[in-house]
Amino acid sequence: MNTTINAHILGLFSGFPEHHFSDDIEKVLRDNLPKRDSIVFISADPENFSQNDDDRDGMHGMFTERGLAFTRKHVIDRRTDEEEAIRLVREADCIWLMGGESKLQIKLIRDLGLVSELRESRAVILGVSAGSMNLGRLVAYVWDKPEFYEAIGLTDITIKSHFEKGEWFIPALLEMSMIHPIVGMEDMSAIFVKGDDVWKTGNIYLIEKGEIKPLSDKETLHVLCFGR
């Protein structure tokens, strides 16, 4: 698959356990968000309305503390109808796919007709945890019965967020990697894709053919992001 990314820049994050951007991530956001009118968060726990509101405010606070506040902030969840969701995505300067339950998030996105909207959007599009996983073409789902499922397809890369060696999901990832390569991202790491360029920050691993090794080669990362 050869992937074309329309987004101004795509950012894939694993997680921010202390709820702060690193200096490296802040610089990329600052360089690519000169206009900050509207930011839209897409929930991965769509019926937990109070938590979604809290998370919207908390994640926007990460921008605010770096001097990158937006004029308006919104969250899309099960309170949002299709017409409003499409309008919010089309008007957004930044779209952030939140963490949580990846399958609940992709169902919400499909139900609201947002897959094509996200693929066509030229906004800054960011994802964290479940959100970064759903930005890829395939998601390596390790809970219940491990399987790959199709997601949005803004990039060809398959992410496993919150990666740490020795975690309970490693055997499942090793087995699944015999079918398709998976990229394991430690918290505070990031992958950015802009045009035909791709780069990373933090600790990131390639899981392929039952082996785990650090992902340091930019050419390999490019192939993973844009397709073989």
Backbone hydrogen bonds, N-H to C=O, Kabsch-Sander energy under -0.5 kcal/mol:
donor,donor_aa,acceptor,acceptor_aa,energy
3,T,1,M,-0.6
3,T,226,F,-2.1
6,N,4,T,-0.6
6,N,119,R,-0.5
8,H,123,A,-1.4
9,I,123,A,-0.7
10,L,193,V,-2.9
11,G,125,I,-2.5
12,L,191,I,-3.0
13,F,11,G,-0.5
13,F,127,G,-2.9
14,S,189,S,-1.1
19,H,16,F,-2.2
26,E,22,S,-2.5
27,K,23,D,-2.2
28,V,24,D,-1.5
29,L,25,I,-2.4
30,R,26,E,-3.0
31,D,27,K,-2.3
32,N,28,V,-1.2
33,L,29,L,-1.0
33,L,30,R,-0.5
36,R,34,P,-0.6
39,I,72,R,-1.9
40,V,94,C,-2.4
41,F,74,H,-2.6
42,I,96,W,-2.7
43,S,41,F,-0.6
43,S,76,I,-2.6
44,A,99,G,-0.6
48,N,45,D,-2.1
49,F,47,E,-1.4
52,N,48,N,-2.4
53,D,49,F,-2.3
54,D,50,S,-2.2
55,D,51,Q,-3.0
56,R,52,N,-2.7
57,D,53,D,-2.2
58,G,54,D,-2.7
59,M,55,D,-3.1
60,H,56,R,-2.3
61,G,57,D,-1.8
62,M,58,G,-0.8
62,M,59,M,-0.7
63,F,59,M,-0.9
63,F,60,H,-0.6
64,T,60,H,-2.3
65,E,61,G,-2.4
66,R,63,F,-1.1
67,G,64,T,-2.1
68,L,63,F,-2.7
71,T,36,R,-1.7
72,R,37,D,-2.9
74,H,39,I,-2.1
76,I,41,F,-3.3
77,D,75,V,-0.6
78,R,46,P,-2.3
80,T,77,D,-1.8
85,A,81,D,-2.6
86,I,82,E,-2.5
87,R,83,E,-2.1
88,L,84,E,-2.9
89,V,85,A,-2.3
90,R,86,I,-2.4
91,E,87,R,-2.0
92,A,88,L,-0.9
92,A,89,V,-0.5
93,D,38,S,-2.5
94,C,38,S,-1.5
95,I,124,V,-2.9
96,W,40,V,-3.2
97,L,95,I,-0.5
97,L,126,L,-3.0
98,M,42,I,-2.6
98,M,96,W,-0.7
101,E,44,A,-2.5
102,S,100,G,-0.8
105,Q,101,E,-2.0
106,I,102,S,-2.4
107,K,103,K,-1.7
108,L,104,L,-2.0
109,I,105,Q,-2.6
110,R,106,I,-2.2
111,D,107,K,-3.1
112,L,108,L,-2.0
113,G,110,R,-1.5
114,L,109,I,-2.9
118,L,114,L,-2.6
119,R,115,V,-2.1
120,E,116,S,-1.9
121,S,117,E,-1.2
124,V,93,D,-2.3
125,I,9,I,-2.3
125,I,123,A,-0.6
126,L,95,I,-3.3
126,L,124,V,-0.5
127,G,11,G,-2.2
128,V,97,L,-2.2
129,S,13,F,-1.6
131,G,128,V,-2.3
133,M,129,S,-2.1
134,N,130,A,-2.3
135,L,131,G,-0.8
136,G,132,S,-0.5
136,G,133,M,-1.1
137,R,155,T,-0.9
139,V,149,Y,-2.6
140,A,159,I,-0.5
141,Y,139,V,-1.2
141,Y,147,E,-2.7
142,V,140,A,-0.6
147,E,141,Y,-2.3
149,Y,139,V,-1.6
151,A,137,R,-2.4
152,I,134,N,-2.2
153,G,136,G,-1.7
154,L,135,L,-2.0
155,T,135,L,-1.2
156,D,225,C,-3.0
159,I,157,I,-0.6
160,K,183,V,-2.8
163,F,185,M,-2.6
167,E,164,E,-1.7
170,I,167,E,-1.7
173,L,169,F,-2.2
174,L,170,I,-2.7
175,E,171,P,-2.1
176,M,172,A,-2.7
177,S,173,L,-2.2
178,M,175,E,-1.3
179,I,176,M,-1.8
180,H,176,M,-1.7
182,I,207,I,-2.6
183,V,158,T,-3.2
184,G,182,I,-0.6
184,G,205,Y,-2.2
185,M,160,K,-2.4
185,M,183,V,-0.5
186,E,184,G,-0.5
186,E,203,N,-2.3
188,M,15,G,-2.2
189,S,186,E,-1.5
190,A,201,T,-2.7
191,I,12,L,-1.9
192,F,199,W,-2.9
193,V,10,L,-2.5
194,K,197,D,-2.4
197,D,194,K,-2.5
199,W,192,F,-2.1
201,T,190,A,-2.3
204,I,202,G,-0.6
205,Y,184,G,-2.9
206,L,213,K,-3.2
207,I,182,I,-3.3
207,I,205,Y,-0.5
208,E,206,L,-0.6
208,E,211,E,-2.2
209,K,177,S,-2.0
211,E,208,E,-1.5
213,K,206,L,-2.0
215,L,204,I,-2.8
216,S,214,P,-0.9
218,K,216,S,-0.6
221,L,217,D,-2.0
222,H,218,K,-2.4
223,V,219,E,-2.1
224,L,220,T,-2.4
225,C,221,L,-2.1
226,F,222,H,-2.5
227,G,223,V,-1.9
